[in-house]
């Protein structure tokens, strides 16, 4: 399945009742961000358990990063980015990307109150961009409607865990060999991505570096990288082996003196769970990793949008 620049012609302008699914345009990006923020806030509210803090709206800095990332994806992967209009109002959006033989669903959201009959044609439009890809990945919430759509699209869903809390620094091992990444590391990082998830990231590494601090290990026998969030924790991680992955995870979570978060831990990455528990973090389940044509990558912690 190969998606060219004209791939959207199969659905572009198609109308279902008062619904029109069309390619995303640059002027749609800010509206798409608002739809995404509102939809995910509603998911967080629905998943809130007794005693949990009130979910907060997306901070302005994260909103701008979302907008900047989506504008980049619109430039590189326009045929994978779509919106849904009802009576002239944009109420749904989806972005996706292709990297070599891997298709990734980046963001998929519909405004609360408009889900009926909109999600499926939006996802179908984005899936046109997956033609020719041997593998697919997505990160799903626990929303039953999303779960049904992804299963119907051929994705296997694997529960995710998220680890949070203050790190017991006294438990940290030696971090010898962990250093700041340089532009000269990019080719090795891409080779590592091909080994672990079957496809390189390419310029997505530059996007990740705009939102997190990149650390690497490049020993003779092993290699790996981690992108550290502003307040510690992990945005994405990949390594050749569990020992290197554990060292990088420790480097990330000891970056901050405050609360840290390590999301997107699948059952295939028990090494991460052991690090988190040794560090004194608490664990809960949250959402799913969806994969098609592949197993959950390991040692690997995926990014929420760039996977």
N, C-alpha and C positions, 0 to 999 in steps of 0.2 A: 504494500500500500504506500504510494508516494503522494505527498501533498504538494502541489505547486501553488503559485500565486493565484491561480484561478480556481483552486479547489472549492472556494466558497460558492461557486455558481450553482452547485447542486441545491443549496438551501437559501442563499442570499435573496432576500425579498419574498421568500415563501411566506404565505399568510395562512394562519389557522384561526378562523373566526376573526376576532379583533386583535390577534397577536401577530406581530411581525418580528422575525429573527433576522438580524442583519449584521454585517461585519462592523466591528468596533472602529470608531474614528477617533482621532486625537482629541476632539472636543468632548468625547464621551468619558474620558478617563476619570475626571474628578467626580462625575456622577457615579461611575462604576465604583469608585472608592467608597462613596457614601453608602451605596447599596451593600457592599461587602461589610463595612463596619456595622451597619444596622442589623444585617442578617446574622453575623457572628455574635453580636451582643445578645440577640434573642436566643441563639443556641446556648450561650453561656448561662443565661437566665433559666432556661428550661432544665439545664443540667445541674443547677445549683442545689446543693444538699444542705440540710439543717446545720447551722453553724458556720457555713462557708461565708466569706465576705461578699458583699454586693459586687457583681461584675461591673467593671468600669468601662467607659467608652475609650476608644482607641486614642492614645495621646497624639497631639499635633505632629510630633516628630515622626512617629510611626506612620501616620497618614501620609506625610510627605514622602517617606521612603516607599510606601506602597505605590503612590502616584509615579514616582521616578522609575521604579522597577517596571511598572505596567507600561509606561511610555517606551521603555527600552524593549520590552517584549512585543509591543505593537510594531516597532521598527524591524525587529528580527524575525518575528513569528506572527505577522498580521493575519494569515489564514487561520490561525488558531485562536483568535480573539473575537468574541461576538457579544452582542447585547440583544435583549428582548424588549420590544416596545408594545405597550397596550394602550390603545387610543392616544398614541403620540407621546406617551410618557414612558421613559426607560425604567423598567422594573426588575430586570435581571441582567447578569453579566457572566461571562466565562473567559478565562485566558488559559492557553496551553502552549507548550513549546516542544520542539523536536531537537534532540541532541544526538547526532549520529543515528543509531538504530533504536533510541529510547524516546518514547513520548511521555510527557509529564503534564498532568492537569495541575495548573498553578493555583487558580482561584475559581470558584463556582458558587454563585450566590443569587438568590431571588429575594426581593423584599417580602417581609412578613405580610401575610394576607393575600399574596399573589402567587403562591406556589403552585396551585392547581393548574396543570396543563402547560406549564412554562419550562420546568426543569428539564424534561426529557428532550424537547426539540433543541434547547440550548446545548445540552451535552452531546446530542447527535451532531450538531454543527461542529463543535470542537473536535469530536472524534474523527472528522474528515481529515484533520491535520495529522492523524496517526497513521495514515495509509503508508505502508511500507516499513513501519516500525515493528521490530521483533518483540519489543518489550514495552511495558507501560507501568507507570507509578503514579500514585496519588495519595494524599493525606486527607482522611475523611473525619468529620465530626461523628458523634454518635446518633445524629438525627436519623430516625428510621427511614424517612423518605430518601435521604442521600444513600443510605446503606442499600436499599432496594435497587436504586438506579445503578450503583456501581456493580453490584452482583449481576444485574441483568446485562451489563456491558462486558461481562467476562472477567471481572477482577476478583481475585481471592483477597479476603479481608483478614488482616492479622491485628489483634488488639495491641494498642500502644500503652505504654506507661509514661508518666511524667514524675520526675523526682524534684523536690523542692526543700529548701531549708537553709540553715547556716552550716557552713562546712567546719568540721573538726580538723583544723590544720595540723594538729599534732599527729594525725594518722597518715598524712601525705608522705609518699615515698620520695626518693631522689628524682628530680626532674632533669637530670643531666641529659644533654642532647637536644632539648626542646629550645627552639629559637624562633625569632621573628621571620616570617616569610619574606622573600624578595621576588621581584619580577622574574628572576632567573629560575625560580622554582616551578613556574607554571606548566612547563612541558611534563615535568615529573608528576605534578599533581594530576594532570589529565591522564597520564598513563595509569596512575593509581586508580582513578575513577573507572577507567575501562576494566581494570582487573576486578574491582569490587562490585560495581553496579552495571557493567557491560557497556558503558558509554562515557566519554569525556564530558566535562562541563563547558569547556571553551571559555568564552567571555563571561559566563556566569560566575567564574571565580572573581572577576573584577567587580561584579555586582555584590557578591558576598563581602568583598574587602571594603566596600563602601559602608557596610552596616555592622561589621565586626572586625575584631583584631585577628589576623591570621597568624597562627603558630604552626611550625612544622618540625618533623623529625626526618632527617635524611641520612641515616646510618648506612653502612655498606650492606647490611643484611635486611634492613627494614626501612619503611618510610610511612609517613602519615601526615595529616593536617587536621587542624581544628579552627573554626571561626568562633571567637569568644564574644559574647554579647556585651553591651555597654556596662551592665551590672554584674558581669560574670556569667557563668552558665554557657550553654552551647547553642550555636546556630546551626552548625553542620560539622560532621567529623567523619573521616575515613582513614583506614590504616591497613597495612599488609597483614598484621597479626594482632592478637588480643593484647599482648604485653605492650606494644607500642600504642594501641588505642587507649589502654588504661592510663598510660603515662600522659598522653595528651588530654584526656578527660580530667585528670587531676590538675594539670596545668590550667585548664579552663576554669574549674570551679574554685581554685584558690586565688583567682584573679581579683576577687572582690571580698571585702570584709562583711558585706551584708547578705541578704537572702539571694540565693541563686536558684536557677531553674534549668533542668535538663529534660527537655521534652523528647517525644518520639523514640522511646526505647521499646523495641520489639522483643519478642521472646527469643529471636535469633541472636540477641545481643546481651546474653546473661552477664558477660564481663562488665558491662556498664552498670547493671543492677548491683553487682558486687561492689564496684567502686562507690556508687551512691550510698549503699548501706554502710560501708566502712567509713565514709565521710560523715555519717550521721544524718543523711537526708531521709525524708519520708517519701513514700511511693504511693501513687494511686493510678488507676487506669483512666485513660482519656482518649477516645477516638480509635481510629484504625489506620494502618498502612495498607493501601490497596496495591496489589501487583498483578501483572498479566504477562505471561510468558517468561517469568523469572521467579526466583525465590527472594524472600526478604534479604537485602544485602547485609553482609557482616564481614569484618567489624565496621559498623557504619551507623551513624545517627543522621537521619535525613533532615533537610531544611523543610519548613512547612510549605513553601511555595515552589522553590526550585528543586526540591527533592534530592 
